[in-house]
Amino acid sequence: ALAEAGAGGRLLRWPRVVLFGDSITEFSFQENGWGASLAERLVRKCDVVNRGLSGYNTRWAKLILPRLITKSTSAESTVAVTIFFGANDSALKDLNPKQHVPLEEYAANLKSMIQYLKSVDITEDRIILITPPPLQESAWEKECLAKGDKLNRCNATTGEYAHACVQVARDCGTDVLDLWTLMQKNQDFSSYLSDGLHLSTKGNSFLAAQLWSRLEKKLSALPSLLPYWRDVDHMNPEASLL
């Protein structure tokens, strides 16, 4: 009987929002995380898919993207993609050569990821670039020293990558969330960060609010999937549910 019901009703496809990035994306489903907040707002409308990869840079990300999103993964149902890299690319070359990516290559990698998404029919109006957040050097230096390393990032350098990210978005016609600039409008941005690099609870809710203001126009028209329980015809549920 279940097989018949499955055949009788069309397969329900939830649209997807894909979050692609580094650790700041990977950790976004933790308690009070910005990804979890987005998923909560979009429940029964979209699946929010976390494709955050801690420690990754754009050099590695652009190799993986075609393995995460293809035409066959129903690109038409991917309603938004965030691309959130730069915190690792902007690591200082001499002190962190493994994660560092030169500025020009970072910009080129972002462009090539946007071009790839467009090639699988995810148009630029569905892509949001997010710049790295500012770096609070004294707090991050403590983290580095605890691992026996020197301070391997600096805020001015991160800012150059943030500006490059904004420029790529302008050149390619995508939306952009310039976290680096927005967080520093409030003079002391340290409360937005948990360790100088990753987001605190306050930083997560700041990013969630900023991102939602950009996504809301794109996604507010999406219908709620399946009827509200009170609206189901309990005498004939098939009529409401299939």
N, C-alpha and C positions, 0 to 999 in steps of 0.2 A: 504493500500500500504506500509505503514511504517513497519507493522508487517512482510509483505512478504520480504522487504529489509533486515530486521533483520534476518529473517530465511535464506535468501540467502547468506548473508555475515557471516563469522565466528566472534564470539565474540572477540573483541580486548582486549587482556590482557596486561596491562602495567606491566613490571617487577617492583619489589619493593625494595627499600633500606629502612630498618627500623632503626631509631635512637632511642635507648633505653637508658634512663639515668635519671638523676635528673634535678634540675632547669637549669643547664648549657645547657642541651639538650632542656628542655621545652622552654627556652627563645631563642633558636637558630633560630627561624623563625621571630624574631623581625628585624627591619630595620638593614641592615648590618650584620645580624646574620650568623653564619657558616652553619646552616642548610639551610637557604634561599639561600646562595651562592651555596651550593651543588645542591639544587633543580633547580636553574637557569642553572647550567652547564649540568644537566641531563634532561632538559625539552624535551619532546617528545621521551625520551629514557626510563625513569624510573619515577615512583612515589616515592618521598622521603616522608616517613611517620614519623611524629614526635610523639614519644611515651615517651616524657620526663615528669617526675613526680616530681615536685618541693618538696624538703625536703625528698625524699625517699632514703632509703639505700638498700644494697643488700639483707638484711634479708626479706624485703618486696618485693623487685623486683623479687626474685626467685619464690615467690608465684604467682605473676601476670603474669610472662612470658608465662606460658602455656595457659593463657586466651587471650594473644595477638597474639601468633603464634601457629597454630596447623597444622597438615597435611592437614586439609580441607581448611585452608586459603591459599591453593596453595603454600606450602613451596617451590615447585620447581621454582616458579617465584620470590622468595626472593633471590636477587642476592648479597646482602650484609647486615650485621647487625652490628651496632656499640653498644658496651656495655660500658657505661661511668658512672661509679659510684666510690665513694670513698671520695668525698668532705664531705658527711654527715657521712659515716661510721667512718671517722677519727676524728670526733668531740670528744673532751675530755670527758671521761666517767663521771667524777665527776661533770662536769659543764653542760653536755648535754647528760644525760643518755637515752633520748628518741630516739635520732638519732644514737648514738654511737653503733658500732658493733666491737667486738674484732678482732684484726688483723688476727688470724688464721681462724676465722669464715668467715671473708671477703673473704679470699683466697678460702676457701671451697665453699662459695656461688657462686663466679665467676666460679669455676670449674663446679659446678652443673648446672649453666645456659648454659655453653658451651656443657655439656653432653646432656642436654635437647634438645638444638638446633640440635645436631647431631642425636638425636633419631627421629627428624622429618625431617631428610634428609637435614639439612642445614650444609654443611661440614665445617671443621675448616678453610679452605682457604677462606670462605666467611664471617668470623667473625673477627672483629677488636676490640680489647680492647683498651680503652683510659684511661690513668691514670688521677687522679685529677690534676689540675694545682697547682702550688705553691701557698701558702697563704701569703699574705702581712699583717703581724700581726697588724701594727699600724692602717692601714685603716680599717681592719675588727673589731678592738677593738672599733673604733668610732661607727660603726654600732651596735655592741653589747651594748655599753653604752647607746646609744640612746633608746634602748628597755629596759633599766634597767638591763641588764645582764653583766656578766664579759666576758672577752675574752674567747671564748669556743672552739678554735681550735689553733693549732700551726704548723708552717711550717715543723719542723723536724718530727712531727708525721705524717703529710700528706705525707711526703717523704717515710716513712716506708710503707705506704699503696701503694704508687706508685711503690715502689720496689717489693712489693708482687704481684701487678698486672702484672708487667713485667715478674716475675717468672712464674706465672700461664700461661701466653701466651706461654712462652718457653716450659713449661711442656705439654701443650695441643696442641701445634703446630698452634696456631692462630697468626695473625698479631697483633702488638701492637704499639700504638702511646704514647710514654713516654713524655707527655706534661710537667710533673713536672721537668724533667731534661732539656728538650729542651728550655723551657722558661727561665731557670736560666743560660743558656750559655751566654746570654746577661746579664751582671752583674746586672743591675737594671731591674727587671721584673715587677715593679709596673705599668708600662704603659700598660701592657697586661690585667690589672684587673680594673674593674669599682669601686669596693668597697672593694678590698682586697681578695674577694672570687670568684665573678662572672666576666665574661670576658668583657673587654672594646671593642670598635670598633676595635682597633689594635689587641687585643687578639683573637677576632672572625676571623679576616682575617688571622692571623697566624695559627690558628687551621684549617681553611678552606683549606689553601694552603698545610699544612702538611698532612691532610686527603686526599686531592685530589691526592697528589703524590702517596699515597698507593692505592687509588681506581681506578685511571686512567687505570692501567694495567688490572684490573679486568673488567672494564666497557667500555673501549674505543671501544671494538669490537661490542658493542650492536648497532643494527641498529636504525636509526631514524624511528619512527612509522608513517606510512602513507606518501604518496609521497609529495614532495615539490609542492606547488600550481601550479607553472609553468609547472610541469610535468604531471598534471592531464589532461586527454583527455577530453576537454570541450565539444566535440561533443558526447562523450559517457562516462560520468563520472563513470558509474557503472563498466566499464572495469578497471578503475584505483583504485576504492575505495572499491570494494566488493571482 
